[in-house]
Amino acid sequence: MQTLIIIKNNKNTIMDTLNSIKPLNCSILVGNIGSEDGSEELCKSRNARVIDLKFNNDYSEAKNKLIEAANEDWLFFIEPWE
């Protein structure tokens, strides 16, 4: 299973999100749609793979690109503030 998260300037909430999924013991794939606050570095510090996604004001497009980059059979989406 792989957890997928799309981020943009979520430095204040992303660590709580990453801590909440830690018991799942799964790989984490993060799609960065333009963070400028260091949230991508926080994700990398938790061994998440972070990829930059071009954001065209279309969240579903970004989500589909993240799915294409995933490399597990089971995918779990979570928002960076959950």
N, C-alpha and C positions, 0 to 999 in steps of 0.2 A: 504494500500500500504506500502511496505517496500523497503527502499533504501539499496542496497548492494554495498559494496566497498571492494576491495582487496588492502591491503597496504603492503609496505615494504620500510621502511625508507623514509616516505613522510612528515616528520615534517614541512618542509618549505612550503608545499602546502595544507595540509589536512584541516586546519582551513578555508581557502577560499572555499574549496569544501563543507565543512559542513555548512558554512554560506549561500552558494548558494542554498542549498536544504531546509533550514529552513522554507521558506514559504510553502513548501509542507506539513508540519506538519505530518510527517510520522515517523514510527520507522526506526532505522538505524541498520543494521547488518554489521559488519566489519570482514573480514577475514584477519588475520595477517599471512603473509607468511615469517616472520623472521625479523621484525623490531627490530632495536637496538638503535633507536634514540629518543624514547619516543613518537612516533606518536600514538601508541595504547593508551597511557594515555590521550593524547589530545582528542581522540575519546571518551573515557570513560567520560571525563569531559563534553561532550555534550550528555550524556545519551545514547551513542551507546553501543550496545552489541558487544563485541569483542571476537572472538573465534580464537584460534591458529590453523592454517592449516599446515599440513606437505606439504612442497613444493618439488616436484620431477622434477623441471624444466619443468613443464607442466601446463601452465596457465589455459588451458581449464579444466584440472582435478581439480584445485583449485576452479575454478568458479563453477563447478558442485557440489563440496562438500559444497560450500557456499549456493547454491540453496537448497540442501538437508537440511541444517540447518535453512533455512528461515521458517517463520511461518505465512505468509500472503498470500492471494490469488494473489495479484498483486505485481510484483517485478520490481524495477527500478534500473538498473546498472549505476554507474557513476565511472569514473576513478578518482583517488585521486589528479589529477592535473587539473581537469576541474572546 
